[in-house]
């Protein structure tokens, strides 16, 4: 079964997201993708590193993609924000 | 000539680093690697995205590596910091 699950990184403490990843893998997911935008990108990398190094050493980084998203800001103007998606497999 | 050059991302404005990348490519580099630690990781992704999308569309992302470095803090304790290295080629 190829099941894909994702964890969107926001402003909560890093360990909340680490726990979310661990829970997904423990519930049988073979693939988990960690997504973040803007300043949460550094936190996404922290989540991946802590998950792999401290808790699930058999998890591998399959792919890292970066990109740009256009956000609509109030007033109708648009701004660009960087994105990252890190795919982990077990 | 396979020349490798790197740009270390710190706390300066994003465009300073974008300009550093463009200058390296314009001076003949075929490969430029952008490195950052901790909270500068998001800025490193911004630098890569702006360089590629706005200025040098022929530049490709060859590789993205993430890792962990141990830092020695004052008092002798050590702390972990996440790192990223994005390799661009032209």
Backbone of each chain as ProteinMPNN parsed JSONL, in Angstrom:
{"seq_chain_A": "XXXXXXXXXXXXXXXXXXXXXXXXXXXXXXXXXXXXXXXXXXXXXXXXXXXXXXXXXXXXXXXXXXXXXXXXXXXXXXXXXXXXXXXXXX", "coords_chain_A": {"N_chain_A": [[0.84, -1.192, 0.0], [0.729, 2.067, -1.001], [0.951, 4.698, 0.784], [0.548, 8.117, 1.352], [1.443, 10.7, 3.499], [1.184, 13.892, 5.023], [2.903, 16.444, 6.885], [2.337, 19.601, 7.94], [4.347, 22.287, 8.599], [4.147, 24.684, 11.122], [3.866, 27.285, 13.506], [4.177, 26.06, 15.918], [5.917, 24.4, 18.707], [8.929, 22.635, 17.812], [9.008, 19.918, 18.62], [6.357, 19.083, 18.633], [5.8, 18.618, 15.941], [7.696, 16.717, 15.325], [6.723, 14.611, 16.838], [4.321, 14.204, 15.469], [5.27, 13.199, 13.021], [6.544, 10.823, 13.878], [4.343, 9.459, 14.876], [2.859, 9.068, 12.513], [4.581, 7.335, 11.077], [4.654, 5.194, 12.891], [2.057, 4.379, 12.74], [2.018, 2.999, 10.467], [2.628, 4.254, 8.032], [4.576, 4.456, 5.058], [5.728, 6.5, 3.874], [6.327, 9.869, 4.513], [5.598, 13.261, 4.136], [7.104, 16.373, 4.765], [6.117, 19.617, 4.972], [6.702, 23.116, 4.438], [6.515, 26.709, 4.627], [8.089, 29.86, 3.948], [9.42, 31.39, 6.87], [9.146, 29.132, 8.384], [10.583, 27.165, 7.226], [13.191, 26.588, 8.191], [12.501, 25.352, 10.561], [11.262, 23.076, 9.59], [13.432, 21.635, 8.613], [14.762, 21.175, 11.025], [12.841, 19.475, 12.235], [12.949, 17.21, 10.583], [15.633, 16.426, 10.947], [15.761, 15.911, 13.736], [13.823, 13.902, 13.977], [14.98, 11.841, 12.42], [17.588, 11.499, 13.517], [17.342, 11.263, 16.27], [15.136, 9.67, 16.859], [14.076, 7.871, 14.797], [16.112, 6.13, 13.249], [16.098, 4.547, 10.984], [14.755, 5.854, 9.041], [14.798, 7.421, 5.897], [15.89, 10.217, 3.883], [14.11, 10.88, 1.078], [13.656, 12.736, -0.893], [14.133, 16.192, -1.574], [12.431, 19.065, -2.184], [12.404, 22.405, -3.341], [10.595, 25.489, -3.697], [8.524, 28.174, -5.034], [5.782, 30.091, -3.908], [2.932, 32.012, -4.784], [1.472, 34.417, -2.775], [-1.614, 35.898, -1.918], [-1.914, 39.046, -0.681], [-3.523, 41.218, 1.756], [-5.491, 43.73, 0.242], [-5.024, 43.142, -2.315], [-2.548, 42.97, -3.53], [0.262, 40.864, -4.436], [2.562, 38.504, -3.072], [5.706, 36.796, -2.963], [6.549, 33.611, -1.63], [8.887, 31.357, -0.258], [9.035, 27.767, -0.479], [9.283, 24.479, 1.009], [9.557, 20.968, 0.576], [9.997, 18.011, 2.131], [10.556, 14.687, 1.649], [10.171, 11.792, 3.467], [11.122, 8.386, 3.832], [10.53, 5.032, 4.943]], "CA_chain_A": [[0.0, 0.0, 0.0], [1.541, 3.274, -1.025], [0.183, 5.723, 1.472], [1.334, 9.333, 1.535], [0.911, 11.559, 4.553], [2.035, 15.067, 5.155], [2.907, 17.241, 8.1], [2.581, 20.998, 7.574], [5.044, 22.923, 9.72], [3.703, 26.042, 11.443], [4.585, 28.013, 14.55], [4.236, 25.338, 17.189], [7.268, 23.904, 19.021], [9.457, 21.601, 16.915], [8.724, 18.559, 19.062], [4.996, 18.717, 18.222], [5.845, 18.094, 14.567], [8.463, 15.473, 15.386], [5.787, 13.612, 17.335], [3.375, 13.914, 14.383], [5.977, 12.32, 12.063], [6.733, 9.514, 14.498], [3.023, 8.825, 14.941], [2.51, 8.602, 11.166], [5.377, 6.147, 10.756], [4.246, 4.096, 13.762], [0.733, 3.876, 12.346], [2.166, 2.178, 9.267], [2.992, 4.976, 6.812], [5.91, 4.181, 4.526], [6.225, 7.755, 3.327], [5.758, 11.054, 5.158], [6.237, 14.461, 3.597], [7.104, 17.52, 5.662], [6.003, 20.809, 4.128], [6.762, 24.384, 5.147], [6.661, 27.921, 3.833], [8.677, 31.032, 4.589], [10.355, 31.208, 7.968], [9.011, 27.803, 8.987], [11.447, 26.226, 6.497], [14.265, 26.133, 9.083], [11.914, 24.427, 11.521], [11.022, 21.811, 8.883], [14.711, 20.917, 8.589], [14.951, 20.692, 12.407], [11.929, 18.345, 12.467], [13.491, 16.042, 9.877], [16.889, 16.003, 11.565], [15.49, 15.316, 15.055], [13.11, 12.641, 13.762], [15.895, 10.818, 11.919], [18.777, 11.233, 14.323], [17.094, 10.912, 17.66], [14.054, 8.711, 17.082], [13.838, 6.838, 13.782], [17.318, 6.126, 12.411], [15.898, 3.815, 9.723], [14.051, 6.72, 8.094], [15.721, 8.057, 4.942], [15.382, 11.345, 3.094], [13.982, 10.426, -0.295], [13.622, 13.829, -1.851], [13.91, 17.537, -1.034], [12.055, 20.016, -3.236], [12.104, 23.773, -2.925], [9.818, 26.189, -4.717], [7.996, 29.504, -4.704], [4.331, 30.201, -4.013], [2.424, 33.38, -4.73], [0.432, 34.631, -1.768], [-2.407, 37.117, -2.08], [-1.956, 39.797, 0.576], [-4.656, 42.137, 1.848], [-5.376, 44.863, -0.655], [-4.974, 42.624, -3.678], [-1.176, 42.758, -3.994], [0.702, 39.489, -4.212], [3.949, 38.412, -2.628], [6.238, 35.45, -3.143], [7.076, 32.977, -0.43], [9.578, 30.102, -0.587], [8.461, 26.558, 0.122], [10.121, 23.273, 0.988], [8.868, 19.707, 0.848], [10.993, 16.963, 2.376], [9.874, 13.402, 1.696], [10.886, 10.764, 4.238], [10.602, 7.029, 3.664], [11.021, 4.078, 5.928]], "C_chain_A": [[0.876, 1.244, 0.0], [0.717, 4.431, -0.468], [1.063, 6.95, 1.673], [0.666, 10.236, 2.553], [1.786, 12.783, 4.672], [1.837, 15.797, 6.472], [3.25, 18.664, 7.675], [3.154, 21.733, 8.776], [4.562, 24.356, 9.9], [4.523, 26.616, 12.575], [4.661, 27.285, 15.885], [5.664, 24.87, 17.478], [7.646, 22.721, 18.12], [8.997, 20.203, 17.321], [7.29, 18.123, 18.74], [5.009, 18.054, 16.834], [6.644, 16.793, 14.489], [7.533, 14.329, 15.809], [4.776, 13.221, 16.248], [4.011, 12.961, 13.359], [6.101, 10.909, 12.621], [5.411, 8.749, 14.523], [2.612, 8.283, 13.575], [3.287, 7.333, 10.806], [4.93, 4.957, 11.599], [2.888, 3.54, 13.387], [0.802, 3.21, 10.975], [2.511, 2.911, 7.988], [4.41, 4.604, 6.378], [6.568, 5.47, 4.06], [5.532, 8.922, 4.037], [6.417, 12.283, 4.533], [6.02, 15.644, 4.53], [7.127, 18.773, 4.792], [6.061, 22.063, 4.97], [6.911, 25.529, 4.167], [7.372, 28.981, 4.648], [9.594, 30.679, 5.744], [10.224, 29.873, 8.675], [9.921, 26.777, 8.317], [12.573, 25.701, 7.395], [13.729, 25.112, 10.082], [11.647, 23.065, 10.872], [12.297, 20.968, 8.853], [15.025, 20.379, 9.986], [14.104, 19.445, 12.665], [12.491, 17.076, 11.83], [14.738, 15.518, 10.58], [16.648, 15.335, 12.924], [14.789, 13.968, 14.901], [14.085, 11.528, 13.367], [16.976, 10.478, 12.931], [18.452, 10.768, 15.722], [16.108, 9.77, 17.813], [13.948, 7.575, 16.07], [15.016, 6.76, 12.813], [17.155, 5.356, 11.091], [15.146, 4.649, 8.686], [15.072, 7.45, 7.205], [15.054, 9.27, 4.289], [15.326, 10.909, 1.639], [14.161, 11.581, -1.274], [13.466, 15.144, -1.092], [13.594, 18.459, -2.209], [11.887, 21.401, -2.635], [11.366, 24.471, -4.053], [9.37, 27.549, -4.227], [6.486, 29.485, -4.874], [3.951, 31.673, -4.002], [1.323, 33.458, -3.693], [-0.3, 35.931, -2.081], [-2.423, 37.84, -0.731], [-3.166, 40.724, 0.581], [-4.436, 43.345, 0.939], [-5.186, 44.43, -2.101], [-3.577, 42.434, -4.226], [-0.779, 41.298, -3.771], [2.179, 39.489, -3.844], [4.419, 36.97, -2.809], [6.751, 34.894, -1.827], [7.725, 31.646, -0.849], [8.925, 28.931, 0.133], [9.494, 25.436, 0.117], [9.225, 22.073, 1.221], [9.93, 18.625, 0.952], [10.25, 15.642, 2.524], [10.744, 12.371, 2.401], [10.285, 9.4, 3.926], [11.239, 6.117, 4.694], [11.178, 2.729, 5.243]], "O_chain_A": [[1.678, 1.442, 0.913], [-0.093, 5.045, -1.163], [2.204, 6.828, 2.119], [-0.533, 10.501, 2.474], [2.995, 12.717, 4.447], [0.766, 15.77, 7.078], [4.321, 18.911, 7.12], [2.53, 21.797, 9.836], [4.565, 25.146, 8.957], [5.743, 26.453, 12.606], [5.155, 27.835, 16.869], [6.526, 24.933, 16.602], [6.796, 21.922, 17.724], [8.636, 19.395, 16.465], [7.028, 16.93, 18.588], [4.318, 17.063, 16.597], [6.327, 15.894, 13.71], [7.548, 13.243, 15.231], [4.418, 12.05, 16.122], [3.361, 12.027, 12.89], [5.807, 9.927, 11.938], [5.363, 7.554, 14.23], [2.082, 7.177, 13.477], [2.714, 6.374, 10.29], [4.833, 3.839, 11.093], [2.585, 2.38, 13.669], [-0.23, 2.892, 10.385], [2.675, 2.275, 6.947], [5.314, 4.457, 7.2], [7.783, 5.538, 3.874], [4.307, 8.955, 4.146], [7.64, 12.345, 4.412], [4.915, 15.885, 5.017], [8.033, 18.967, 3.981], [5.539, 22.091, 6.085], [7.368, 25.354, 3.037], [7.278, 29.008, 5.875], [10.439, 29.79, 5.632], [11.084, 29.508, 9.477], [10.024, 25.643, 8.786], [12.879, 24.509, 7.37], [14.403, 24.137, 10.412], [11.787, 22.027, 11.519], [12.257, 19.752, 9.042], [15.502, 19.252, 10.121], [14.589, 18.473, 13.243], [12.509, 16.011, 12.447], [14.883, 14.313, 10.783], [17.26, 14.312, 13.229], [15.112, 13.008, 15.601], [14.03, 10.421, 13.902], [17.252, 9.304, 13.178], [19.189, 9.972, 16.305], [16.2, 8.987, 18.758], [13.748, 6.424, 16.46], [14.936, 7.259, 11.69], [17.977, 5.495, 10.186], [14.926, 4.187, 7.566], [16.057, 8.01, 7.685], [13.831, 9.338, 4.162], [16.353, 10.606, 1.032], [14.745, 11.419, -2.346], [12.755, 15.207, -0.09], [14.407, 18.609, -3.122], [11.305, 21.559, -1.562], [11.492, 24.096, -5.219], [9.773, 28.016, -3.162], [5.965, 28.94, -5.848], [4.565, 32.48, -3.303], [0.368, 32.681, -3.716], [0.311, 36.931, -2.457], [-2.905, 37.287, 0.258], [-3.761, 40.984, -0.465], [-3.341, 43.905, 0.878], [-5.188, 45.262, -3.007], [-3.408, 41.808, -5.272], [-1.422, 40.586, -2.999], [2.939, 40.364, -4.257], [3.612, 36.041, -2.808], [7.317, 35.622, -1.011], [7.188, 30.912, -1.679], [8.342, 29.084, 1.207], [10.445, 25.442, -0.665], [8.252, 22.148, 1.972], [10.663, 18.354, 0.0], [9.413, 15.49, 3.414], [11.879, 12.108, 2.004], [9.07, 9.275, 3.773], [12.314, 6.383, 5.232], [11.584, 1.757, 5.88]]}, "seq_chain_B": "XXXXXXXXXXXXXXXXXXXXXXXXXXXXXXXXXXXXXXXXXXXXXXXXXXXXXXXXXXXXXXXXXXXXXXXXXXXXXXXXXXXXXXXXXX", "coords_chain_B": {"N_chain_B": [[37.299, 23.223, -16.516], [36.641, 22.435, -13.256], [35.234, 24.238, -10.995], [34.523, 25.019, -7.668], [32.424, 26.982, -5.713], [31.392, 28.721, -2.782], [28.623, 30.211, -1.021], [28.009, 31.576, 2.004], [25.229, 31.84, 3.979], [24.126, 34.476, 5.983], [23.081, 37.008, 8.246], [22.521, 39.157, 6.67], [20.677, 41.247, 4.253], [18.578, 39.439, 1.93], [19.059, 40.022, -0.806], [21.756, 40.699, -0.959], [23.071, 38.237, -0.888], [21.996, 37.006, -3.098], [23.098, 38.579, -5.086], [25.777, 37.918, -4.693], [25.779, 35.244, -5.552], [25.045, 35.563, -8.273], [27.221, 37.026, -9.167], [29.293, 35.162, -8.864], [28.527, 33.177, -10.733], [28.605, 34.757, -13.048], [31.269, 35.285, -13.179], [32.272, 33.024, -14.179], [31.954, 30.593, -12.8], [30.809, 27.234, -12.695], [29.469, 25.911, -10.853], [27.837, 26.567, -7.848], [27.667, 26.616, -4.362], [25.251, 27.012, -1.848], [25.214, 27.689, 1.48], [23.847, 27.252, 4.752], [22.972, 27.718, 8.221], [20.823, 26.847, 10.957], [18.443, 29.37, 11.697], [18.938, 30.755, 9.382], [18.447, 29.114, 7.313], [15.941, 29.272, 5.986], [16.321, 31.66, 4.643], [18.355, 30.932, 2.9], [16.976, 29.295, 1.11], [15.27, 31.219, 0.016], [17.218, 32.799, -1.303], [18.158, 31.039, -3.28], [15.788, 30.592, -4.754], [15.12, 33.202, -5.661], [17.407, 33.825, -7.133], [17.299, 31.893, -9.18], [14.694, 32.193, -10.32], [14.309, 34.895, -10.867], [16.654, 35.961, -11.931], [18.646, 34.17, -13.099], [17.607, 31.999, -15.062], [18.626, 29.73, -16.265], [19.999, 28.327, -14.414], [20.277, 25.404, -12.495], [19.004, 23.345, -9.796], [21.155, 21.185, -8.35], [21.535, 19.534, -6.208], [20.325, 18.98, -2.904], [21.266, 19.049, 0.357], [20.668, 18.157, 3.731], [21.583, 18.518, 7.187], [23.11, 17.993, 10.457], [24.852, 19.945, 12.811], [27.184, 20.007, 15.473], [27.382, 22.479, 17.877], [29.605, 24.277, 19.94], [28.691, 25.748, 22.863], [28.955, 28.658, 25.012], [30.458, 27.924, 28.13], [30.836, 25.306, 27.785], [28.91, 23.434, 27.177], [27.133, 21.642, 24.572], [25.305, 22.176, 21.559], [22.845, 21.298, 19.123], [22.609, 22.154, 15.681], [20.711, 22.68, 12.763], [21.625, 22.199, 9.317], [21.918, 23.328, 5.893], [22.731, 22.61, 2.512], [22.758, 23.797, -0.636], [23.281, 22.971, -3.89], [23.987, 24.622, -6.811], [23.957, 24.482, -10.369], [25.156, 25.475, -13.598]], "CA_chain_B": [[37.703, 23.512, -15.147], [35.518, 22.278, -12.329], [35.505, 25.129, -9.884], [33.405, 25.048, -6.735], [32.417, 28.187, -4.898], [30.243, 28.694, -1.902], [28.092, 31.424, -0.424], [27.486, 31.261, 3.33], [24.129, 32.757, 4.267], [24.09, 34.991, 7.352], [21.943, 37.845, 8.617], [22.349, 40.317, 5.77], [19.482, 41.134, 3.406], [18.611, 38.36, 0.934], [19.599, 40.422, -2.099], [23.223, 40.658, -0.91], [23.522, 36.882, -1.211], [21.602, 36.773, -4.495], [24.118, 39.256, -5.887], [27.006, 37.122, -4.584], [25.61, 34.079, -6.44], [25.075, 36.01, -9.667], [28.6, 37.416, -9.459], [30.087, 33.931, -9.03], [28.197, 32.572, -12.028], [29.075, 35.633, -14.118], [32.729, 35.242, -13.279], [32.66, 31.773, -14.836], [31.711, 29.371, -12.029], [29.781, 26.331, -13.208], [28.795, 25.324, -9.697], [27.875, 27.422, -6.66], [26.879, 26.011, -3.297], [24.712, 27.943, -0.867], [25.201, 26.992, 2.772], [23.266, 27.997, 5.857], [22.704, 26.994, 9.464], [19.795, 27.382, 11.849], [17.35, 30.158, 11.15], [19.287, 31.277, 8.054], [18.084, 28.117, 6.296], [14.847, 29.813, 5.161], [16.896, 32.684, 3.775], [19.101, 30.238, 1.842], [15.987, 28.88, 0.106], [14.884, 32.456, -0.684], [18.322, 33.201, -2.193], [18.152, 30.13, -4.433], [14.582, 30.827, -5.558], [15.203, 34.501, -6.342], [18.473, 33.735, -8.141], [16.862, 31.088, -10.321], [13.459, 32.617, -10.98], [14.301, 36.265, -11.33], [17.869, 36.417, -12.603], [19.399, 33.199, -13.891], [16.7, 30.867, -15.259], [19.323, 28.526, -16.748], [20.643, 27.665, -13.269], [19.485, 24.275, -11.972], [19.364, 22.799, -8.482], [21.737, 19.872, -8.572], [21.507, 18.713, -5.003], [20.034, 19.643, -1.626], [21.624, 18.21, 1.507], [20.466, 18.736, 5.055], [22.376, 17.812, 8.186], [23.152, 18.534, 11.815], [26.194, 20.253, 13.294], [27.266, 20.285, 16.908], [28.028, 23.743, 18.21], [30.04, 24.425, 21.325], [28.21, 27.008, 23.426], [29.735, 29.121, 26.169], [30.274, 27.119, 29.316], [31.275, 23.948, 27.461], [27.813, 22.592, 26.69], [27.044, 21.657, 23.118], [23.943, 22.211, 21.075], [22.761, 20.898, 17.724], [21.992, 23.118, 14.775], [20.489, 22.09, 11.436], [22.335, 22.848, 8.22], [21.477, 22.998, 4.538], [23.661, 22.981, 1.446], [22.065, 23.689, -1.925], [24.263, 23.116, -4.966], [23.423, 25.097, -8.08], [24.854, 24.367, -11.519], [24.721, 26.207, -14.767]], "C_chain_B": [[36.51, 23.329, -14.211], [35.815, 23.071, -11.063], [34.299, 25.137, -8.958], [33.514, 26.26, -5.831], [31.235, 28.14, -3.965], [29.904, 30.059, -1.32], [27.485, 31.012, 0.909], [26.444, 32.303, 3.725], [24.137, 33.165, 5.732], [22.875, 35.881, 7.55], [21.743, 39.061, 7.718], [21.084, 40.173, 4.931], [19.676, 40.096, 2.293], [19.318, 38.79, -0.354], [21.128, 40.488, -2.119], [23.738, 39.297, -1.358], [23.157, 36.507, -2.645], [22.675, 37.366, -5.409], [25.433, 38.473, -5.854], [26.941, 35.903, -5.508], [25.746, 34.483, -7.901], [26.501, 36.354, -10.075], [29.475, 36.188, -9.685], [29.803, 33.282, -10.383], [28.741, 33.427, -13.179], [30.584, 35.621, -14.266], [33.198, 33.863, -13.746], [32.44, 30.497, -14.046], [30.602, 28.548, -12.672], [28.924, 25.796, -12.071], [28.95, 26.265, -8.503], [27.09, 26.719, -5.561], [26.528, 27.036, -2.228], [24.57, 27.183, 0.446], [24.584, 27.866, 3.843], [23.059, 27.086, 7.05], [21.549, 27.652, 10.184], [18.751, 28.206, 11.125], [17.66, 30.774, 9.785], [18.893, 30.32, 6.937], [16.959, 28.636, 5.396], [15.392, 30.848, 4.176], [17.685, 32.049, 2.624], [18.155, 29.798, 0.723], [15.5, 30.099, -0.681], [15.947, 32.861, -1.707], [18.311, 32.347, -3.463], [16.961, 30.428, -5.341], [14.652, 32.149, -6.32], [16.264, 34.46, -7.443], [17.972, 33.019, -9.386], [15.699, 31.729, -11.063], [13.554, 34.022, -11.537], [15.5, 36.606, -12.204], [18.531, 35.403, -13.526], [18.562, 31.934, -14.121], [17.392, 29.6, -15.777], [20.051, 27.791, -15.622], [19.714, 26.59, -12.705], [19.937, 23.909, -10.56], [19.891, 21.392, -8.696], [21.491, 18.952, -7.382], [21.108, 19.558, -3.811], [20.364, 18.663, -0.512], [21.254, 18.913, 2.792], [21.242, 17.903, 6.069], [22.289, 18.484, 9.539], [24.6, 18.792, 12.19], [26.14, 20.462, 14.79], [28.004, 21.581, 17.125], [28.412, 23.732, 19.677], [29.517, 25.761, 21.841], [29.073, 27.402, 24.617], [29.424, 28.272, 27.393], [30.585, 25.656, 29.046], [30.173, 23.018, 27.006], [27.802, 22.612, 25.17], [25.582, 21.594, 22.699], [23.951, 21.831, 19.595], [22.107, 21.981, 16.889], [21.856, 22.446, 13.401], [21.234, 22.89, 10.37], [21.69, 22.483, 6.889], [22.585, 23.397, 3.581], [22.949, 22.728, 0.123], [23.086, 23.95, -3.021], [23.558, 23.495, -6.255], [24.437, 24.876, -9.19], [24.264, 25.128, -12.689], [25.169, 25.442, -15.997]], "O_chain_B": [[35.488, 23.997, -14.364], [36.552, 22.623, -10.185], [33.165, 25.249, -9.424], [34.569, 26.529, -5.255], [30.19, 27.585, -4.304], [30.761, 30.927, -1.154], [26.561, 30.2, 0.952], [26.739, 33.496, 3.797], [24.154, 32.313, 6.62], [21.778, 35.565, 7.089], [20.883, 39.9, 7.988], [20.481, 39.1, 4.898], [20.781, 39.902, 1.787], [20.086, 38.019, -0.929], [21.735, 40.348, -3.18], [24.711, 39.205, -2.107], [23.897, 35.792, -3.321], [23.102, 36.736, -6.377], [26.123, 38.374, -6.868], [27.924, 35.567, -6.168], [26.46, 33.842, -8.672], [26.942, 36.024, -11.176], [30.305, 36.173, -10.594], [30.726, 32.886, -11.094], [29.268, 32.9, -14.158], [31.117, 35.91, -15.337], [34.393, 33.571, -13.71], [32.709, 29.411, -14.559], [29.594, 29.085, -13.131], [27.817, 25.3, -12.279], [30.055, 26.705, -8.188], [25.968, 26.271, -5.794], [27.369, 27.809, -1.769], [23.889, 26.16, 0.512], [24.774, 29.082, 3.845], [22.981, 25.864, 6.922], [21.316, 28.854, 10.049], [18.236, 27.806, 10.081], [16.756, 31.26, 9.105], [18.988, 30.659, 5.757], [17.014, 28.462, 4.179], [14.972, 30.901, 3.02], [17.683, 32.566, 1.506], [18.483, 29.91, -0.458], [15.336, 30.027, -1.898], [15.622, 33.223, -2.838], [18.438, 32.863, -4.574], [17.112, 30.506, -6.56], [14.286, 32.209, -7.493], [16.06, 34.984, -8.538], [18.192, 33.477, -10.507], [15.708, 31.804, -12.292], [12.951, 34.321, -12.567], [15.397, 37.434, -13.11], [18.937, 35.756, -14.633], [18.776, 30.918, -13.46], [16.809, 28.517, -15.734], [20.655, 26.744, -15.856], [18.529, 26.829, -12.472], [21.086, 24.13, -10.18], [19.168, 20.513, -9.164], [21.268, 17.752, -7.539], [21.502, 20.72, -3.709], [19.801, 17.571, -0.452], [21.488, 20.112, 2.944], [21.523, 16.728, 5.835], [21.509, 19.413, 9.745], [25.475, 17.968, 11.925], [25.179, 21.021, 15.319], [29.113, 21.77, 16.626], [27.67, 23.256, 20.536], [29.873, 26.807, 21.3], [29.821, 26.588, 25.158], [28.267, 27.942, 27.656], [30.598, 24.847, 29.973], [30.45, 21.929, 26.503], [28.394, 23.496, 24.551], [24.741, 21.031, 23.399], [24.951, 22.023, 18.903], [21.168, 22.643, 17.332], [22.757, 21.743, 12.942], [21.442, 24.096, 10.507], [21.008, 21.466, 6.772], [23.288, 24.384, 3.798], [22.586, 21.596, -0.197], [23.687, 25.023, -3.075], [22.662, 22.797, -6.729], [25.637, 25.058, -8.985], [23.063, 25.387, -12.762], [24.911, 25.874, -17.121]]}, "name": "protein", "num_of_chains": 2, "seq": "XXXXXXXXXXXXXXXXXXXXXXXXXXXXXXXXXXXXXXXXXXXXXXXXXXXXXXXXXXXXXXXXXXXXXXXXXXXXXXXXXXXXXXXXXXXXXXXXXXXXXXXXXXXXXXXXXXXXXXXXXXXXXXXXXXXXXXXXXXXXXXXXXXXXXXXXXXXXXXXXXXXXXXXXXXXXXXXXXXXX"}
